[in-house]
């Protein structure tokens, strides 16, 4: 009998969940200790709790890039997904309409003006396809991976909703919303001082070099809205970002050019001429 020896911790309360009970490799079910006097293990992987999102724990991330990349590769292979940039640029925007942390009917760490922002982007870049996605409403993980695998740029709030970013194709880009640091969390997340724009997971995203990471900066309290109407100053958890479309365009337009989508950024009339291949007659 081969088993995995697992010890799982709750990182918030430091409570032991499994307390070292062995698990069957085939069935992944607890095996009572009394059944075996000896536990054999094919692969033993010693590990520690890693706070992957905290800049103060950056040294714990050293050497883990390969681990994350292998995890990504195996998931994609198992689901039969081969990510590749599409011929026509596709920008997917994550609509965070559900969160276990949100109060009923309220947003939680979302993009507050998502609908009007997308409307403006479609007018400014008519050659680009913009798709708004509520990930929890998709039918399967395979469906989610299929969409991510043909996405040129993913625009997402910070937090758990952005954790599908690793499955973007090689050469893809991820635009993440920063938050406004306060006195309590500026040092923890590697911000220079309170009141500055701060990324929640930049330390973690450094482990995925196959995609470009871009950060939409939040520069003042006027760039956020409280999720429950209470201005408590906890910008990381209780506020949603109000995006300035012009500033966002300054991030995604150069990225689309780098990805080779220059023809799709041209004015509609000029783009049609290129598609048709207008030839000037000889005089």
N, C-alpha and C positions, 0 to 999 in steps of 0.2 A: 504494500500500500504506500503510495507516494502522496505526500501532503505538503501544503504550503503553511508555514508558520507565520501567522499574521498578528500584528498588534496595532490596533487602530486607536487614534487619539482624537478627542474633540479639542480642536485648537483654541476654542474660546474659553472653555472651563477647565482644560487640562484633565478631563475625565477619561479614564480608560474605557473604551467601548467593548472591545473584544477580549481584552486581558490575555492575549497570547494563545487563544484557543486555535488548534490546528484546523485548516479547512481542506477539504478534498479538492484536488485539482480538477477532477472531472465534474463533480456535482456542485462544488462551491457551497457546501453546507457544513455547519459545525459538526465536528466529530468529538464525541465525549472523550475526555482524557482517560477514562477507565478502560477504554477499548484497546489502548495501545500502551505498551511500556516504553517503546522506542519510536521516535518520529524520524523518518528519513526525508530528506529534502533534496530535490534535484538542483535547484538554484536558490541560493540564499543571497538576498540583496539587503544589506544593512542600510538603514536610512535614518534621517532625522526630520523633525518638523522644520519646514522651510517656509518662511514668510516671503513668498515670491514677489509680493507687490511693494515691499517696503525698501526704500533706498538705503536705509540704515542696515539692512541685511543683504546688501548686494553681493558680498563675498560668498554667501551661501549659494548663489546662483552660478558661480564659476564652474564651468565644465558640464553644465546641465543642458546646453544647447542641443547636443547630440541626442540626449534622452527625449527631449520634446519633439525633435524632428523625426526620430524613429517612431514615436507614438503617432504623430500625424500621418506618416507614410503607411503604417500598418492599418490605421482606421480607414484611410482612403482605399487601400488595396482590398480590405475586407468588404467594403461597400461597393466596389467596382467603379469608383469615381476617379477620373483622370482630369484634374483641373487644368484649364488652359484659357488664356485671355481670349475673349470673343473678338470677332471681326469688327462688329460695331460696338462702341463703348457702352458698357452697362454700369451705371452707378446705382447701388442699392443703399437705401437709407433705412436703418433700423427704427421702427416705431415701437417704443417701449410703452405699451398700454397695460402691461400686467407686471406686478411685482409683489412678492410676499411681504415686502416692507412697506408697501403703499397703504395709505388709509383708503377706505372704500370710495371709489369714484375719483381718486386723486392720482396725480402723477408721482413718480419717484425717480429722481435723477434722470430725467428724460430731456428731449429737445422740445422746449415749450412751444415754439412756433413752427413746428415741422411742416404742417400743411401749407402755410403761406410761403415758407422757404422753398418747398418743392415747386410750387406754382411759379415762383420767380425764376428758379433755375431752369425750368423747362422753356421759359420765354427767352432766357439769355443764351441757352445752349440747345437749340431745337434739334441739332443733329445727334444729341446724346440721349440715350434711353435712361430715364430715371424711374426706379421701381421702389415703392415703399413696402416694407415687409414687417409683419407682426409674426415673429418666429414661432411663438407658442401656438399659433393657429395652423401651422403646417401639419400635414398628416404623418410625416415620418422623418427620421434623421436622414434617410437617403434623399428625400426631397430637399431638405435643407442643404445638404452637401452638394447636391446637383446645382442649386442656385448659386451657392458660394463659389463653386468650381468654374463658373463662367462669369464671374463678377470682376469688373475692372477696378472699381473703387468701392469700398464699403465705408459708409459714414455712420458712426454709432456713438451713443452716449458711453461714458465710462461705466465700469462695473461688469457684472456677470453677462449682460446682454452683448458685450463686445467679445466674449470668449470664443465665438465662432471664427474670429479673424484668422487664426492659424491655417484654416482650410482654404484660404484664398489661393489663387494660382500663382505660380512663379511670375514675378514682375507686377503683381497686383499691389494695391495700396489700401491702407487703413487710415481713415481720418477719425480721430478720437477727440471727444470734448474734454477740455480741461475743466477744473473747478477753481474757485477762488479760495486760497488758503487762509485759515484763521490761526490764531495763536496756539491752539491745541494741536493741530495736525501738520503745521508747516515743517517742523523738524522731522517728524515721523516719516513723511513722504518725500523728503529731500528737497523741499522748497527753501529758497533763501530766506524769506521772511513772510509774515502775514500780509495779506493783501495782494500777493502775487499769483499769477496763473500757475497752476500746479497739475501735473499729470498723476493720475491715481496708479497707473500700472506700467509706467515707462520701463522700470527695471525688468519686469516680466517680458515685455514686448521685445526687448533686446535679444531674446533667445530665438527670434524668428527672422533671420536675415533675408529670407526669400521674398519678403514683402517690404514695402516702404511705409514707414509710420509717419504720419503728419498729425500735428496737434493744433486744434482750434483753441486759441488762448482766450480765457475769460479775464478781463482786465479791470473790472470794477463791479460793484454791487448792481449797477444798472444793467449788467449783462446776464443777470439771473432773476428767476422768480421763485418765491417760496412755494413748495408743493402743497402745503396746507394753509397758506395765508399767514403763517407765523414767522416773522422775521427774527429767528433766533441766532443767526450768524453761523450756523453749522452748514457751511456751503457744500461740503463734500457729500453729505447725506440727505439734506432736506431741501435742496434747491434744484431746479431744472434750468438749463442753459437757454438763453434767448440768442439765436444765431443771427449775425449780420451777414446777409447773403453776399454782399460785395467782398467782405473779408474771406468768406468761405470759398468764393469763386477764385480768389487769389491763391488758394491751396490746390483746388482740384483742376483748374485749367492747365497750369504748368505740368501737373502730373499726367494729364491726358496727352499732352504734347510729348512727354518723355516716353509714354507707352506707344507712341506711333499713331495717335488718332488725330493728327493735325487736320486732315481733310474734313473730319466731322465737326471741327470747331469753326470752319469757314462759314460766312453768311449763306443762307439757303440758296440764293441764285448762283453764287460762285460754286457751291458744292454740286449743284445739278449740272453745271457746265463740265465739271471734272468727271462726273459719273457718266455723262453722255459721251464725253470726249470730242468736244466741238473742234472741227477742223476748218481753218480759214481757207477759202477757195483761192486758187492761183489767179493772179490778175494778168 
